[in-house]
Amino acid sequence: MEIIWIILGAFFIIAGLVGAFLPVVPGLPFSYVGLLILQLLHAPFSLTFMLVWLGIVILFGFVLDNVIPAWATKKFGGSAYGITGSVVGLIVGLFFPPIGFVVGPFLGAFIGEMISGQKSDRALKSALGAFAGFMAATGLKVMAAGMIAFYYFTNL
């Protein structure tokens, strides 16, 4: 039975890593569930460790998903259309790996800004902001999910 729990925990860790890239999958919470399963099986971590990671998952995840992309887009003069376009572009870009992961969010943000009525030079600047914020947030989520995966697999 323990093997099944370990496999389930590993599934959540992997889903967390995938979810760090995909905006529709709650990556960090999935990673934390995997870590929690290991904790319930073997208790390799302290209570402080688990509470700190819970705080990181909740606060850090919220800031990464909402605040950073919006801040960067606004800083570059963008709108909600740019942020939405960036997310749509990422989803479409998933079908064209690996270049789609990079080009998709940028093109999506640019098209979103054009739809909102921006001129092309202004839309380009806004798209760069939306893209930069989205990529920064994604990179930080991947690092956090990767750290959780490291702790999981080194404490099996």
The 8 nearest C-alpha neighbors of each residue, nearest first, counted from 0:
[[1, 3, 2, 4, 5, 6, 40, 7],
 [0, 2, 4, 3, 5, 40, 6, 7],
 [3, 1, 5, 0, 4, 6, 7, 8],
 [2, 4, 6, 0, 1, 5, 7, 8],
 [5, 3, 7, 1, 2, 6, 8, 0],
 [4, 6, 8, 2, 7, 3, 9, 1],
 [7, 5, 9, 3, 8, 4, 10, 2],
 [8, 6, 4, 10, 5, 9, 3, 11],
 [7, 9, 33, 5, 11, 10, 6, 36],
 [10, 8, 12, 6, 11, 7, 5, 13],
 [9, 11, 7, 13, 8, 12, 14, 6],
 [12, 10, 33, 14, 8, 29, 9, 13],
 [11, 13, 30, 9, 15, 33, 14, 10],
 [12, 14, 16, 10, 15, 11, 9, 17],
 [15, 13, 11, 17, 12, 16, 18, 10],
 [16, 26, 14, 30, 29, 18, 12, 13],
 [15, 17, 13, 19, 18, 14, 144, 26],
 [18, 16, 14, 19, 15, 20, 13, 21],
 [26, 19, 17, 24, 21, 15, 20, 16],
 [18, 20, 26, 141, 16, 140, 17, 21],
 [21, 19, 18, 17, 137, 22, 141, 16],
 [22, 20, 18, 23, 24, 19, 17, 90],
 [21, 23, 24, 20, 18, 86, 19, 25],
 [22, 24, 21, 25, 18, 26, 90, 20],
 [23, 25, 18, 26, 22, 21, 19, 17],
 [26, 24, 18, 28, 27, 29, 23, 15],
 [18, 27, 25, 15, 19, 29, 24, 28],
 [26, 28, 30, 29, 15, 56, 25, 144],
 [27, 29, 31, 30, 26, 25, 56, 32],
 [30, 28, 15, 32, 11, 26, 27, 31],
 [31, 29, 15, 12, 27, 33, 28, 32],
 [30, 32, 34, 28, 33, 29, 35, 27],
 [33, 31, 35, 29, 34, 30, 36, 28],
 [34, 32, 8, 11, 36, 30, 12, 31],
 [33, 35, 31, 37, 32, 36, 151, 38],
 [34, 36, 38, 32, 37, 33, 31, 39],
 [37, 35, 33, 39, 38, 34, 8, 32],
 [38, 36, 40, 34, 35, 39, 41, 33],
 [37, 39, 42, 35, 36, 40, 41, 43],
 [38, 40, 36, 37, 42, 41, 35, 34],
 [41, 39, 37, 38, 42, 36, 1, 4],
 [40, 42, 38, 43, 39, 37, 155, 44],
 [43, 41, 38, 44, 39, 40, 37, 45],
 [44, 42, 41, 38, 154, 45, 37, 155],
 [45, 43, 42, 48, 38, 46, 49, 47],
 [44, 46, 48, 47, 49, 43, 42, 50],
 [45, 47, 49, 48, 50, 44, 51, 42],
 [48, 46, 50, 45, 49, 51, 44, 52],
 [47, 49, 45, 51, 46, 50, 44, 52],
 [48, 50, 46, 52, 47, 51, 53, 45],
 [51, 49, 53, 47, 52, 48, 46, 54],
 [52, 50, 54, 48, 53, 49, 47, 55],
 [51, 53, 55, 49, 54, 50, 56, 48],
 [54, 52, 50, 56, 51, 55, 49, 57],
 [55, 53, 51, 57, 52, 56, 58, 50],
 [54, 56, 59, 52, 53, 58, 57, 51],
 [57, 55, 53, 60, 54, 27, 59, 58],
 [56, 58, 54, 60, 55, 59, 53, 61],
 [59, 57, 61, 60, 55, 54, 56, 62],
 [58, 60, 55, 62, 61, 56, 57, 63],
 [61, 59, 63, 56, 57, 58, 62, 64],
 [60, 62, 58, 64, 63, 59, 65, 57],
 [61, 63, 66, 59, 65, 60, 64, 58],
 [64, 62, 136, 60, 61, 67, 65, 59],
 [63, 65, 61, 62, 60, 66, 136, 67],
 [66, 64, 62, 63, 61, 67, 68, 69],
 [65, 67, 62, 69, 68, 70, 63, 64],
 [66, 68, 70, 69, 63, 132, 65, 71],
 [69, 67, 132, 133, 71, 70, 66, 129],
 [68, 70, 72, 66, 67, 71, 73, 65],
 [71, 69, 67, 73, 68, 72, 66, 74],
 [72, 70, 132, 74, 128, 68, 73, 69],
 [73, 71, 129, 128, 77, 69, 75, 74],
 [72, 74, 76, 77, 70, 75, 71, 69],
 [75, 73, 71, 72, 76, 70, 128, 77],
 [74, 76, 128, 125, 72, 73, 77, 124],
 [77, 75, 73, 125, 74, 72, 78, 124],
 [78, 76, 125, 72, 73, 75, 81, 126],
 [77, 79, 80, 81, 73, 72, 82, 76],
 [78, 80, 82, 81, 83, 77, 69, 72],
 [81, 79, 111, 83, 78, 82, 112, 84],
 [82, 80, 108, 111, 84, 112, 79, 78],
 [81, 83, 85, 79, 84, 80, 129, 108],
 [84, 82, 80, 86, 85, 81, 79, 87],
 [83, 85, 107, 108, 111, 81, 87, 82],
 [84, 86, 104, 108, 107, 88, 82, 83],
 [85, 87, 89, 83, 88, 84, 104, 90],
 [88, 86, 84, 90, 89, 85, 107, 83],
 [87, 89, 107, 103, 104, 85, 91, 86],
 [90, 88, 104, 92, 103, 86, 87, 91],
 [89, 91, 87, 93, 92, 88, 86, 21],
 [92, 90, 88, 93, 89, 94, 87, 103],
 [93, 91, 99, 103, 89, 95, 94, 100],
 [94, 92, 90, 91, 95, 96, 99, 100],
 [93, 95, 92, 91, 96, 99, 90, 100],
 [96, 94, 99, 92, 93, 97, 98, 100],
 [97, 95, 99, 98, 93, 94, 100, 92],
 [96, 98, 99, 100, 95, 101, 93, 92],
 [99, 97, 96, 100, 101, 102, 95, 92],
 [98, 100, 92, 95, 103, 96, 102, 101],
 [101, 99, 92, 98, 97, 103, 102, 89],
 [102, 100, 99, 98, 103, 104, 105, 97],
 [101, 103, 99, 105, 104, 100, 106, 98],
 [104, 102, 88, 92, 89, 99, 106, 105],
 [105, 103, 85, 88, 89, 107, 106, 102],
 [104, 106, 108, 130, 102, 107, 103, 126],
 [107, 105, 109, 103, 108, 104, 102, 110],
 [106, 108, 84, 88, 85, 104, 110, 105],
 [109, 107, 81, 85, 84, 126, 111, 105],
 [108, 110, 126, 106, 112, 111, 107, 122],
 [111, 109, 113, 107, 112, 108, 106, 114],
 [112, 110, 84, 80, 81, 108, 114, 109],
 [111, 113, 115, 122, 81, 109, 114, 110],
 [112, 114, 110, 117, 116, 115, 111, 122],
 [115, 113, 111, 116, 112, 110, 117, 80],
 [114, 116, 112, 113, 117, 80, 111, 78],
 [117, 115, 113, 114, 118, 112, 122, 111],
 [116, 118, 113, 122, 112, 115, 121, 119],
 [119, 117, 121, 120, 122, 116, 113, 112],
 [118, 120, 122, 121, 123, 117, 113, 109],
 [121, 119, 123, 122, 118, 124, 117, 125],
 [120, 122, 124, 118, 123, 119, 117, 125],
 [123, 121, 119, 125, 112, 117, 120, 124],
 [124, 122, 126, 120, 121, 125, 109, 119],
 [123, 125, 127, 121, 126, 122, 75, 120],
 [126, 124, 77, 122, 128, 75, 127, 76],
 [125, 127, 109, 108, 123, 129, 128, 124],
 [126, 128, 130, 124, 125, 129, 131, 123],
 [129, 127, 72, 75, 125, 71, 131, 126],
 [130, 128, 72, 126, 132, 131, 127, 82],
 [129, 131, 127, 133, 105, 128, 132, 126],
 [132, 130, 128, 134, 133, 129, 127, 135],
 [133, 131, 68, 71, 135, 129, 130, 134],
 [132, 134, 68, 130, 136, 131, 135, 129],
 [133, 135, 137, 131, 136, 132, 138, 130],
 [136, 134, 132, 138, 137, 133, 131, 139],
 [135, 137, 63, 133, 139, 134, 138, 132],
 [138, 136, 134, 140, 135, 139, 20, 133],
 [139, 137, 141, 135, 136, 140, 134, 142],
 [138, 140, 142, 136, 141, 137, 143, 135],
 [141, 139, 143, 137, 19, 142, 138, 144],
 [142, 140, 144, 138, 19, 139, 143, 145],
 [141, 143, 145, 139, 140, 144, 146, 138],
 [142, 144, 140, 146, 145, 141, 139, 147],
 [145, 143, 147, 141, 146, 16, 142, 27],
 [146, 144, 148, 142, 143, 147, 141, 149],
 [145, 147, 149, 143, 148, 144, 142, 150],
 [146, 148, 144, 150, 149, 145, 151, 143],
 [149, 147, 145, 151, 146, 150, 12, 152],
 [150, 148, 146, 147, 151, 152, 153, 145],
 [151, 149, 147, 153, 148, 152, 154, 146],
 [152, 150, 148, 149, 154, 153, 34, 147],
 [151, 153, 149, 154, 155, 150, 148, 9],
 [152, 154, 150, 151, 155, 149, 148, 147],
 [155, 153, 151, 152, 150, 43, 37, 149],
 [154, 152, 153, 151, 37, 5, 41, 43]]
